[in-house]
Amino acid sequence: MTRLLSPPGVVELTLAADGSPAFVSGALSGPIDPIARWKVETEWWNRLVVREYWKVLVGSNLLCELYHDLDRDQWFVERIYD
């Protein structure tokens, strides 16, 4: 089952030397193992949206989807996979 968080929860991330997420705190907490990364750029509509999405494993057992809002320089958890 997948849970879409609406609104997405704000989280704080510590990044690894290569810029990938390494540790999350806030709505979730724990070490991160990045699995996939993609970028979304769209004008949803008339408000530019630029996000970098990451599918990650938090604490070796919780699959989540995080995104970095590049315009606001803020991280969010948007989806949790059970």
PDB file of N, CA, C and O in Angstrom:
ATOM      1  N   MET A   1       0.839  -1.170   0.000  1.00  0.00           N
ATOM      2  CA  MET A   1       0.000   0.000   0.000  1.00  0.00           C
ATOM      3  C   MET A   1       0.891   1.242   0.000  1.00  0.00           C
ATOM      4  O   MET A   1       1.955   1.251   0.619  1.00  0.00           O
ATOM      5  N   THR A   2       0.455   2.272  -0.688  1.00  0.00           N
ATOM      6  CA  THR A   2       1.195   3.524  -0.767  1.00  0.00           C
ATOM      7  C   THR A   2       0.389   4.627  -0.105  1.00  0.00           C
ATOM      8  O   THR A   2      -0.813   4.755  -0.339  1.00  0.00           O
ATOM      9  N   ARG A   3       1.055   5.425   0.726  1.00  0.00           N
ATOM     10  CA  ARG A   3       0.392   6.579   1.343  1.00  0.00           C
ATOM     11  C   ARG A   3       0.978   7.852   0.757  1.00  0.00           C
ATOM     12  O   ARG A   3       2.179   8.099   0.866  1.00  0.00           O
ATOM     13  N   LEU A   4       0.130   8.656   0.137  1.00  0.00           N
ATOM     14  CA  LEU A   4       0.520   9.959  -0.369  1.00  0.00           C
ATOM     15  C   LEU A   4       0.216  10.973   0.722  1.00  0.00           C
ATOM     16  O   LEU A   4      -0.931  11.095   1.154  1.00  0.00           O
ATOM     17  N   LEU A   5       1.223  11.696   1.169  1.00  0.00           N
ATOM     18  CA  LEU A   5       1.042  12.683   2.236  1.00  0.00           C
ATOM     19  C   LEU A   5       0.596  14.007   1.630  1.00  0.00           C
ATOM     20  O   LEU A   5       1.281  14.568   0.774  1.00  0.00           O
ATOM     21  N   SER A   6      -0.532  14.492   2.068  1.00  0.00           N
ATOM     22  CA  SER A   6      -1.063  15.746   1.551  1.00  0.00           C
ATOM     23  C   SER A   6      -1.501  16.613   2.713  1.00  0.00           C
ATOM     24  O   SER A   6      -2.522  16.321   3.335  1.00  0.00           O
ATOM     25  N   PRO A   7      -0.782  17.647   3.024  1.00  0.00           N
ATOM     26  CA  PRO A   7       0.395  18.142   2.312  1.00  0.00           C
ATOM     27  C   PRO A   7       1.632  17.318   2.678  1.00  0.00           C
ATOM     28  O   PRO A   7       1.651  16.641   3.706  1.00  0.00           O
ATOM     29  N   PRO A   8       2.662  17.381   1.831  1.00  0.00           N
ATOM     30  CA  PRO A   8       3.913  16.685   2.144  1.00  0.00           C
ATOM     31  C   PRO A   8       4.512  17.205   3.450  1.00  0.00           C
ATOM     32  O   PRO A   8       4.337  18.373   3.798  1.00  0.00           O
ATOM     33  N   GLY A   9       5.221  16.331   4.171  1.00  0.00           N
ATOM     34  CA  GLY A   9       5.836  16.715   5.438  1.00  0.00           C
ATOM     35  C   GLY A   9       7.233  17.280   5.247  1.00  0.00           C
ATOM     36  O   GLY A   9       8.035  16.733   4.490  1.00  0.00           O
ATOM     37  N   VAL A  10       7.516  18.366   5.932  1.00  0.00           N
ATOM     38  CA  VAL A  10       8.848  18.974   5.878  1.00  0.00           C
ATOM     39  C   VAL A  10       9.824  18.095   6.655  1.00  0.00           C
ATOM     40  O   VAL A  10       9.521  17.650   7.762  1.00  0.00           O
ATOM     41  N   VAL A  11      10.992  17.846   6.070  1.00  0.00           N
ATOM     42  CA  VAL A  11      12.045  17.088   6.738  1.00  0.00           C
ATOM     43  C   VAL A  11      13.361  17.833   6.560  1.00  0.00           C
ATOM     44  O   VAL A  11      13.505  18.665   5.665  1.00  0.00           O
ATOM     45  N   GLU A  12      14.312  17.519   7.426  1.00  0.00           N
ATOM     46  CA  GLU A  12      15.659  18.073   7.304  1.00  0.00           C
ATOM     47  C   GLU A  12      16.590  16.952   6.894  1.00  0.00           C
ATOM     48  O   GLU A  12      16.533  15.849   7.438  1.00  0.00           O
ATOM     49  N   LEU A  13      17.453  17.244   5.925  1.00  0.00           N
ATOM     50  CA  LEU A  13      18.371  16.231   5.427  1.00  0.00           C
ATOM     51  C   LEU A  13      19.816  16.630   5.639  1.00  0.00           C
ATOM     52  O   LEU A  13      20.183  17.802   5.548  1.00  0.00           O
ATOM     53  N   THR A  14      20.627  15.619   5.924  1.00  0.00           N
ATOM     54  CA  THR A  14      22.073  15.753   5.890  1.00  0.00           C
ATOM     55  C   THR A  14      22.499  15.082   4.601  1.00  0.00           C
ATOM     56  O   THR A  14      22.103  13.949   4.324  1.00  0.00           O
ATOM     57  N   LEU A  15      23.309  15.782   3.809  1.00  0.00           N
ATOM     58  CA  LEU A  15      23.731  15.252   2.520  1.00  0.00           C
ATOM     59  C   LEU A  15      25.109  14.618   2.613  1.00  0.00           C
ATOM     60  O   LEU A  15      25.946  15.040   3.412  1.00  0.00           O
ATOM     61  N   ALA A  16      25.339  13.597   1.786  1.00  0.00           N
ATOM     62  CA  ALA A  16      26.653  12.969   1.670  1.00  0.00           C
ATOM     63  C   ALA A  16      27.554  13.887   0.842  1.00  0.00           C
ATOM     64  O   ALA A  16      27.084  14.878   0.284  1.00  0.00           O
ATOM     65  N   ALA A  17      28.825  13.567   0.762  1.00  0.00           N
ATOM     66  CA  ALA A  17      29.788  14.374   0.012  1.00  0.00           C
ATOM     67  C   ALA A  17      29.409  14.502  -1.466  1.00  0.00           C
ATOM     68  O   ALA A  17      29.725  15.512  -2.095  1.00  0.00           O
ATOM     69  N   ASP A  18      28.741  13.496  -2.025  1.00  0.00           N
ATOM     70  CA  ASP A  18      28.350  13.545  -3.441  1.00  0.00           C
ATOM     71  C   ASP A  18      27.019  14.266  -3.663  1.00  0.00           C
ATOM     72  O   ASP A  18      26.545  14.342  -4.797  1.00  0.00           O
ATOM     73  N   GLY A  19      26.406  14.800  -2.590  1.00  0.00           N
ATOM     74  CA  GLY A  19      25.147  15.530  -2.703  1.00  0.00           C
ATOM     75  C   GLY A  19      23.907  14.685  -2.548  1.00  0.00           C
ATOM     76  O   GLY A  19      22.798  15.218  -2.586  1.00  0.00           O
ATOM     77  N   SER A  20      24.055  13.394  -2.375  1.00  0.00           N
ATOM     78  CA  SER A  20      22.894  12.523  -2.173  1.00  0.00           C
ATOM     79  C   SER A  20      22.458  12.566  -0.714  1.00  0.00           C
ATOM     80  O   SER A  20      23.282  12.809   0.167  1.00  0.00           O
ATOM     81  N   PRO A  21      21.164  12.332  -0.442  1.00  0.00           N
ATOM     82  CA  PRO A  21      20.681  12.319   0.947  1.00  0.00           C
ATOM     83  C   PRO A  21      21.359  11.215   1.753  1.00  0.00           C
ATOM     84  O   PRO A  21      21.510  10.094   1.267  1.00  0.00           O
ATOM     85  N   ALA A  22      21.768  11.525   2.979  1.00  0.00           N
ATOM     86  CA  ALA A  22      22.439  10.546   3.828  1.00  0.00           C
ATOM     87  C   ALA A  22      21.684  10.270   5.130  1.00  0.00           C
ATOM     88  O   ALA A  22      21.708   9.149   5.637  1.00  0.00           O
ATOM     89  N   PHE A  23      21.014  11.291   5.671  1.00  0.00           N
ATOM     90  CA  PHE A  23      20.289  11.134   6.939  1.00  0.00           C
ATOM     91  C   PHE A  23      19.109  12.094   6.934  1.00  0.00           C
ATOM     92  O   PHE A  23      19.227  13.232   6.479  1.00  0.00           O
ATOM     93  N   VAL A  24      17.970  11.632   7.442  1.00  0.00           N
ATOM     94  CA  VAL A  24      16.766  12.455   7.484  1.00  0.00           C
ATOM     95  C   VAL A  24      16.318  12.627   8.932  1.00  0.00           C
ATOM     96  O   VAL A  24      16.445  11.714   9.747  1.00  0.00           O
ATOM     97  N   SER A  25      15.791  13.815   9.237  1.00  0.00           N
ATOM     98  CA  SER A  25      15.174  14.045  10.543  1.00  0.00           C
ATOM     99  C   SER A  25      13.957  14.936  10.331  1.00  0.00           C
ATOM    100  O   SER A  25      13.884  15.693   9.363  1.00  0.00           O
ATOM    101  N   GLY A  26      13.021  14.835  11.238  1.00  0.00           N
ATOM    102  CA  GLY A  26      11.759  15.568  11.108  1.00  0.00           C
ATOM    103  C   GLY A  26      10.617  14.579  11.144  1.00  0.00           C
ATOM    104  O   GLY A  26      10.526  13.777  12.075  1.00  0.00           O
ATOM    105  N   ALA A  27       9.731  14.615  10.143  1.00  0.00           N
ATOM    106  CA  ALA A  27       8.589  13.694  10.080  1.00  0.00           C
ATOM    107  C   ALA A  27       9.064  12.238  10.052  1.00  0.00           C
ATOM    108  O   ALA A  27       8.369  11.348  10.541  1.00  0.00           O
ATOM    109  N   LEU A  28      10.248  11.997   9.479  1.00  0.00           N
ATOM    110  CA  LEU A  28      10.917  10.695   9.476  1.00  0.00           C
ATOM    111  C   LEU A  28      12.292  10.897  10.094  1.00  0.00           C
ATOM    112  O   LEU A  28      12.777  12.024  10.188  1.00  0.00           O
ATOM    113  N   SER A  29      12.914   9.812  10.511  1.00  0.00           N
ATOM    114  CA  SER A  29      14.253   9.947  11.061  1.00  0.00           C
ATOM    115  C   SER A  29      15.044   8.677  10.819  1.00  0.00           C
ATOM    116  O   SER A  29      14.540   7.573  11.023  1.00  0.00           O
ATOM    117  N   GLY A  30      16.301   8.836  10.377  1.00  0.00           N
ATOM    118  CA  GLY A  30      17.180   7.696  10.217  1.00  0.00           C
ATOM    119  C   GLY A  30      18.125   7.847   9.045  1.00  0.00           C
ATOM    120  O   GLY A  30      18.023   8.789   8.259  1.00  0.00           O
ATOM    121  N   PRO A  31      19.058   6.894   8.936  1.00  0.00           N
ATOM    122  CA  PRO A  31      19.984   6.901   7.808  1.00  0.00           C
ATOM    123  C   PRO A  31      19.238   6.581   6.509  1.00  0.00           C
ATOM    124  O   PRO A  31      18.224   5.882   6.517  1.00  0.00           O
ATOM    125  N   ILE A  32      19.755   7.103   5.402  1.00  0.00           N
ATOM    126  CA  ILE A  32      19.101   6.953   4.098  1.00  0.00           C
ATOM    127  C   ILE A  32      19.989   6.165   3.148  1.00  0.00           C
ATOM    128  O   ILE A  32      21.198   6.382   3.077  1.00  0.00           O
ATOM    129  N   ASP A  33      19.364   5.244   2.419  1.00  0.00           N
ATOM    130  CA  ASP A  33      20.008   4.536   1.318  1.00  0.00           C
ATOM    131  C   ASP A  33      19.283   4.953   0.044  1.00  0.00           C
ATOM    132  O   ASP A  33      18.186   4.459  -0.216  1.00  0.00           O
ATOM    133  N   PRO A  34      19.865   5.858  -0.770  1.00  0.00           N
ATOM    134  CA  PRO A  34      19.194   6.314  -1.996  1.00  0.00           C
ATOM    135  C   PRO A  34      19.048   5.181  -3.012  1.00  0.00           C
ATOM    136  O   PRO A  34      19.970   4.386  -3.197  1.00  0.00           O
ATOM    137  N   ILE A  35      17.893   5.110  -3.668  1.00  0.00           N
ATOM    138  CA  ILE A  35      17.617   4.075  -4.657  1.00  0.00           C
ATOM    139  C   ILE A  35      17.495   4.659  -6.062  1.00  0.00           C
ATOM    140  O   ILE A  35      18.057   4.113  -7.011  1.00  0.00           O
ATOM    141  N   ALA A  36      16.763   5.767  -6.199  1.00  0.00           N
ATOM    142  CA  ALA A  36      16.551   6.378  -7.517  1.00  0.00           C
ATOM    143  C   ALA A  36      16.439   7.888  -7.368  1.00  0.00           C
ATOM    144  O   ALA A  36      16.112   8.406  -6.300  1.00  0.00           O
ATOM    145  N   ARG A  37      16.719   8.581  -8.474  1.00  0.00           N
ATOM    146  CA  ARG A  37      16.680  10.050  -8.475  1.00  0.00           C
ATOM    147  C   ARG A  37      16.148  10.525  -9.821  1.00  0.00           C
ATOM    148  O   ARG A  37      16.511   9.981 -10.863  1.00  0.00           O
ATOM    149  N   TRP A  38      15.276  11.555  -9.798  1.00  0.00           N
ATOM    150  CA  TRP A  38      14.789  12.169 -11.032  1.00  0.00           C
ATOM    151  C   TRP A  38      14.404  13.610 -10.747  1.00  0.00           C
ATOM    152  O   TRP A  38      14.162  13.985  -9.599  1.00  0.00           O
ATOM    153  N   LYS A  39      14.350  14.413 -11.802  1.00  0.00           N
ATOM    154  CA  LYS A  39      14.056  15.830 -11.669  1.00  0.00           C
ATOM    155  C   LYS A  39      12.786  16.158 -12.437  1.00  0.00           C
ATOM    156  O   LYS A  39      12.558  15.640 -13.530  1.00  0.00           O
ATOM    157  N   VAL A  40      11.953  17.030 -11.853  1.00  0.00           N
ATOM    158  CA  VAL A  40      10.713  17.484 -12.466  1.00  0.00           C
ATOM    159  C   VAL A  40      10.773  18.997 -12.606  1.00  0.00           C
ATOM    160  O   VAL A  40      11.032  19.713 -11.639  1.00  0.00           O
ATOM    161  N   GLU A  41      10.531  19.473 -13.815  1.00  0.00           N
ATOM    162  CA  GLU A  41      10.427  20.909 -14.077  1.00  0.00           C
ATOM    163  C   GLU A  41       9.146  21.130 -14.860  1.00  0.00           C
ATOM    164  O   GLU A  41       8.993  20.612 -15.967  1.00  0.00           O
ATOM    165  N   THR A  42       8.231  21.892 -14.295  1.00  0.00           N
ATOM    166  CA  THR A  42       6.953  22.161 -14.949  1.00  0.00           C
ATOM    167  C   THR A  42       6.432  23.520 -14.504  1.00  0.00           C
ATOM    168  O   THR A  42       6.863  24.059 -13.485  1.00  0.00           O
ATOM    169  N   GLU A  43       5.525  24.052 -15.258  1.00  0.00           N
ATOM    170  CA  GLU A  43       4.880  25.316 -14.897  1.00  0.00           C
ATOM    171  C   GLU A  43       3.483  24.999 -14.438  1.00  0.00           C
ATOM    172  O   GLU A  43       2.537  25.235 -15.190  1.00  0.00           O
ATOM    173  N   TRP A  44       3.309  24.498 -13.297  1.00  0.00           N
ATOM    174  CA  TRP A  44       1.992  24.024 -12.891  1.00  0.00           C
ATOM    175  C   TRP A  44       1.148  25.188 -12.430  1.00  0.00           C
ATOM    176  O   TRP A  44       1.289  25.744 -11.340  1.00  0.00           O
ATOM    177  N   TRP A  45       0.365  25.471 -13.240  1.00  0.00           N
ATOM    178  CA  TRP A  45       0.303  26.401 -14.344  1.00  0.00           C
ATOM    179  C   TRP A  45       0.389  27.787 -13.816  1.00  0.00           C
ATOM    180  O   TRP A  45      -0.436  28.247 -13.027  1.00  0.00           O
ATOM    181  N   ASN A  46       1.430  28.447 -14.285  1.00  0.00           N
ATOM    182  CA  ASN A  46       1.820  29.808 -13.948  1.00  0.00           C
ATOM    183  C   ASN A  46       2.616  29.904 -12.650  1.00  0.00           C
ATOM    184  O   ASN A  46       2.968  31.004 -12.226  1.00  0.00           O
ATOM    185  N   ARG A  47       2.894  28.810 -12.037  1.00  0.00           N
ATOM    186  CA  ARG A  47       3.811  28.812 -10.891  1.00  0.00           C
ATOM    187  C   ARG A  47       4.851  27.729 -11.151  1.00  0.00           C
ATOM    188  O   ARG A  47       4.565  26.536 -11.048  1.00  0.00           O
ATOM    189  N   LEU A  48       6.052  28.161 -11.487  1.00  0.00           N
ATOM    190  CA  LEU A  48       7.115  27.235 -11.843  1.00  0.00           C
ATOM    191  C   LEU A  48       7.377  26.248 -10.697  1.00  0.00           C
ATOM    192  O   LEU A  48       7.499  26.649  -9.540  1.00  0.00           O
ATOM    193  N   VAL A  49       7.460  24.975 -11.028  1.00  0.00           N
ATOM    194  CA  VAL A  49       7.769  23.926 -10.057  1.00  0.00           C
ATOM    195  C   VAL A  49       9.042  23.228 -10.517  1.00  0.00           C
ATOM    196  O   VAL A  49       9.080  22.653 -11.605  1.00  0.00           O
ATOM    197  N   VAL A  50      10.074  23.276  -9.698  1.00  0.00           N
ATOM    198  CA  VAL A  50      11.335  22.593  -9.990  1.00  0.00           C
ATOM    199  C   VAL A  50      11.685  21.765  -8.759  1.00  0.00           C
ATOM    200  O   VAL A  50      11.990  22.303  -7.695  1.00  0.00           O
ATOM    201  N   ARG A  51      11.634  20.449  -8.924  1.00  0.00           N
ATOM    202  CA  ARG A  51      11.886  19.539  -7.801  1.00  0.00           C
ATOM    203  C   ARG A  51      12.832  18.427  -8.219  1.00  0.00           C
ATOM    204  O   ARG A  51      12.821  17.970  -9.362  1.00  0.00           O
ATOM    205  N   GLU A  52      13.649  18.004  -7.266  1.00  0.00           N
ATOM    206  CA  GLU A  52      14.490  16.835  -7.439  1.00  0.00           C
ATOM    207  C   GLU A  52      13.935  15.756  -6.513  1.00  0.00           C
ATOM    208  O   GLU A  52      13.946  15.913  -5.292  1.00  0.00           O
ATOM    209  N   TYR A  53      13.454  14.672  -7.092  1.00  0.00           N
ATOM    210  CA  TYR A  53      12.849  13.580  -6.327  1.00  0.00           C
ATOM    211  C   TYR A  53      13.870  12.483  -6.054  1.00  0.00           C
ATOM    212  O   TYR A  53      14.768  12.230  -6.857  1.00  0.00           O
ATOM    213  N   TRP A  54      13.713  11.849  -4.914  1.00  0.00           N
ATOM    214  CA  TRP A  54      14.546  10.711  -4.522  1.00  0.00           C
ATOM    215  C   TRP A  54      13.653   9.618  -3.958  1.00  0.00           C
ATOM    216  O   TRP A  54      12.816   9.884  -3.095  1.00  0.00           O
ATOM    217  N   LYS A  55      13.819   8.411  -4.430  1.00  0.00           N
ATOM    218  CA  LYS A  55      13.211   7.244  -3.787  1.00  0.00           C
ATOM    219  C   LYS A  55      14.310   6.693  -2.892  1.00  0.00           C
ATOM    220  O   LYS A  55      15.413   6.407  -3.358  1.00  0.00           O
ATOM    221  N   VAL A  56      14.006   6.544  -1.601  1.00  0.00           N
ATOM    222  CA  VAL A  56      15.029   6.169  -0.621  1.00  0.00           C
ATOM    223  C   VAL A  56      14.501   5.109   0.336  1.00  0.00           C
ATOM    224  O   VAL A  56      13.296   4.942   0.521  1.00  0.00           O
ATOM    225  N   LEU A  57      15.428   4.419   0.922  1.00  0.00           N
ATOM    226  CA  LEU A  57      15.136   3.483   2.003  1.00  0.00           C
ATOM    227  C   LEU A  57      15.618   4.145   3.290  1.00  0.00           C
ATOM    228  O   LEU A  57      16.802   4.454   3.424  1.00  0.00           O
ATOM    229  N   VAL A  58      14.710   4.365   4.234  1.00  0.00           N
ATOM    230  CA  VAL A  58      15.045   5.023   5.502  1.00  0.00           C
ATOM    231  C   VAL A  58      15.183   3.942   6.572  1.00  0.00           C
ATOM    232  O   VAL A  58      14.284   3.125   6.770  1.00  0.00           O
ATOM    233  N   GLY A  59      16.323   3.954   7.255  1.00  0.00           N
ATOM    234  CA  GLY A  59      16.546   3.000   8.340  1.00  0.00           C
ATOM    235  C   GLY A  59      16.491   1.559   7.901  1.00  0.00           C
ATOM    236  O   GLY A  59      16.144   0.692   8.704  1.00  0.00           O
ATOM    237  N   SER A  60      16.819   1.268   6.661  1.00  0.00           N
ATOM    238  CA  SER A  60      16.878  -0.085   6.089  1.00  0.00           C
ATOM    239  C   SER A  60      15.535  -0.789   5.969  1.00  0.00           C
ATOM    240  O   SER A  60      15.496  -1.967   5.613  1.00  0.00           O
ATOM    241  N   ASN A  61      14.404  -0.084   6.265  1.00  0.00           N
ATOM    242  CA  ASN A  61      13.145  -0.823   6.195  1.00  0.00           C
ATOM    243  C   ASN A  61      11.931  -0.010   5.738  1.00  0.00           C
ATOM    244  O   ASN A  61      10.844  -0.574   5.611  1.00  0.00           O
ATOM    245  N   LEU A  62      12.076   1.275   5.491  1.00  0.00           N
ATOM    246  CA  LEU A  62      10.925   2.084   5.103  1.00  0.00           C
ATOM    247  C   LEU A  62      11.213   2.769   3.773  1.00  0.00           C
ATOM    248  O   LEU A  62      12.091   3.628   3.688  1.00  0.00           O
ATOM    249  N   LEU A  63      10.471   2.386   2.734  1.00  0.00           N
ATOM    250  CA  LEU A  63      10.640   2.957   1.410  1.00  0.00           C
ATOM    251  C   LEU A  63       9.827   4.237   1.306  1.00  0.00           C
ATOM    252  O   LEU A  63       8.626   4.232   1.572  1.00  0.00           O
ATOM    253  N   CYS A  64      10.476   5.340   0.919  1.00  0.00           N
ATOM    254  CA  CYS A  64       9.829   6.647   0.867  1.00  0.00           C
ATOM    255  C   CYS A  64      10.222   7.388  -0.402  1.00  0.00           C
ATOM    256  O   CYS A  64      11.198   7.053  -1.074  1.00  0.00           O
ATOM    257  N   GLU A  65       9.433   8.397  -0.699  1.00  0.00           N
ATOM    258  CA  GLU A  65       9.745   9.309  -1.779  1.00  0.00           C
ATOM    259  C   GLU A  65       9.908  10.703  -1.177  1.00  0.00           C
ATOM    260  O   GLU A  65       8.980  11.254  -0.585  1.00  0.00           O
ATOM    261  N   LEU A  66      11.098  11.253  -1.340  1.00  0.00           N
ATOM    262  CA  LEU A  66      11.414  12.593  -0.849  1.00  0.00           C
ATOM    263  C   LEU A  66      11.578  13.511  -2.050  1.00  0.00           C
ATOM    264  O   LEU A  66      11.889  13.053  -3.150  1.00  0.00           O
ATOM    265  N   TYR A  67      11.371  14.805  -1.841  1.00  0.00           N
ATOM    266  CA  TYR A  67      11.753  15.741  -2.890  1.00  0.00           C
ATOM    267  C   TYR A  67      12.364  16.991  -2.297  1.00  0.00           C
ATOM    268  O   TYR A  67      12.068  17.395  -1.173  1.00  0.00           O
ATOM    269  N   HIS A  68      13.232  17.590  -3.104  1.00  0.00           N
ATOM    270  CA  HIS A  68      13.893  18.842  -2.758  1.00  0.00           C
ATOM    271  C   HIS A  68      13.269  19.911  -3.633  1.00  0.00           C
ATOM    272  O   HIS A  68      13.433  19.892  -4.853  1.00  0.00           O
ATOM    273  N   ASP A  69      12.552  20.847  -3.018  1.00  0.00           N
ATOM    274  CA  ASP A  69      11.979  21.979  -3.753  1.00  0.00           C
ATOM    275  C   ASP A  69      13.135  22.947  -3.989  1.00  0.00           C
ATOM    276  O   ASP A  69      13.570  23.644  -3.073  1.00  0.00           O
ATOM    277  N   LEU A  70      13.624  22.981  -5.223  1.00  0.00           N
ATOM    278  CA  LEU A  70      14.814  23.760  -5.532  1.00  0.00           C
ATOM    279  C   LEU A  70      14.559  25.259  -5.456  1.00  0.00           C
ATOM    280  O   LEU A  70      15.480  26.031  -5.186  1.00  0.00           O
ATOM    281  N   ASP A  71      13.321  25.677  -5.691  1.00  0.00           N
ATOM    282  CA  ASP A  71      12.981  27.098  -5.614  1.00  0.00           C
ATOM    283  C   ASP A  71      13.049  27.595  -4.172  1.00  0.00           C
ATOM    284  O   ASP A  71      13.550  28.690  -3.917  1.00  0.00           O
ATOM    285  N   ARG A  72      12.548  26.797  -3.227  1.00  0.00           N
ATOM    286  CA  ARG A  72      12.527  27.187  -1.807  1.00  0.00           C
ATOM    287  C   ARG A  72      13.692  26.617  -1.009  1.00  0.00           C
ATOM    288  O   ARG A  72      13.887  26.969   0.154  1.00  0.00           O
ATOM    289  N   ASP A  73      14.476  25.721  -1.649  1.00  0.00           N
ATOM    290  CA  ASP A  73      15.578  25.017  -0.985  1.00  0.00           C
ATOM    291  C   ASP A  73      15.098  24.347   0.300  1.00  0.00           C
ATOM    292  O   ASP A  73      15.655  24.546   1.379  1.00  0.00           O
ATOM    293  N   GLN A  74      14.028  23.534   0.141  1.00  0.00           N
ATOM    294  CA  GLN A  74      13.429  22.834   1.277  1.00  0.00           C
ATOM    295  C   GLN A  74      13.135  21.394   0.869  1.00  0.00           C
ATOM    296  O   GLN A  74      12.789  21.127  -0.282  1.00  0.00           O
ATOM    297  N   TRP A  75      13.273  20.465   1.820  1.00  0.00           N
ATOM    298  CA  TRP A  75      13.045  19.038   1.589  1.00  0.00           C
ATOM    299  C   TRP A  75      11.710  18.606   2.179  1.00  0.00           C
ATOM    300  O   TRP A  75      11.277  19.118   3.211  1.00  0.00           O
ATOM    301  N   PHE A  76      11.055  17.640   1.498  1.00  0.00           N
ATOM    302  CA  PHE A  76       9.752  17.124   1.920  1.00  0.00           C
ATOM    303  C   PHE A  76       9.698  15.612   1.734  1.00  0.00           C
ATOM    304  O   PHE A  76      10.370  15.060   0.863  1.00  0.00           O
ATOM    305  N   VAL A  77       8.895  14.949   2.559  1.00  0.00           N
ATOM    306  CA  VAL A  77       8.530  13.551   2.310  1.00  0.00           C
ATOM    307  C   VAL A  77       7.123  13.606   1.723  1.00  0.00           C
ATOM    308  O   VAL A  77       6.224  14.223   2.295  1.00  0.00           O
ATOM    309  N   GLU A  78       6.941  12.948   0.564  1.00  0.00           N
ATOM    310  CA  GLU A  78       5.657  13.009  -0.133  1.00  0.00           C
ATOM    311  C   GLU A  78       4.913  11.684  -0.147  1.00  0.00           C
ATOM    312  O   GLU A  78       3.682  11.663  -0.166  1.00  0.00           O
ATOM    313  N   ARG A  79       5.645  10.585  -0.139  1.00  0.00           N
ATOM    314  CA  ARG A  79       5.007   9.275  -0.276  1.00  0.00           C
ATOM    315  C   ARG A  79       5.749   8.262   0.584  1.00  0.00           C
ATOM    316  O   ARG A  79       6.976   8.279   0.681  1.00  0.00           O
ATOM    317  N   ILE A  80       4.967   7.376   1.210  1.00  0.00           N
ATOM    318  CA  ILE A  80       5.513   6.284   2.006  1.00  0.00           C
ATOM    319  C   ILE A  80       4.921   4.991   1.474  1.00  0.00           C
ATOM    320  O   ILE A  80       3.706   4.865   1.324  1.00  0.00           O
ATOM    321  N   TYR A  81       5.795   4.033   1.191  1.00  0.00           N
ATOM    322  CA  TYR A  81       5.375   2.729   0.672  1.00  0.00           C
ATOM    323  C   TYR A  81       5.382   1.722   1.825  1.00  0.00           C
ATOM    324  O   TYR A  81       6.406   1.532   2.482  1.00  0.00           O
ATOM    325  N   ASP A  82       4.246   1.082   2.066  1.00  0.00           N
ATOM    326  CA  ASP A  82       4.150   0.081   3.138  1.00  0.00           C
ATOM    327  C   ASP A  82       4.515  -1.291   2.630  1.00  0.00           C
ATOM    328  O   ASP A  82       4.491  -2.258   3.392  1.00  0.00           O
TER     329      ASP A  82
END
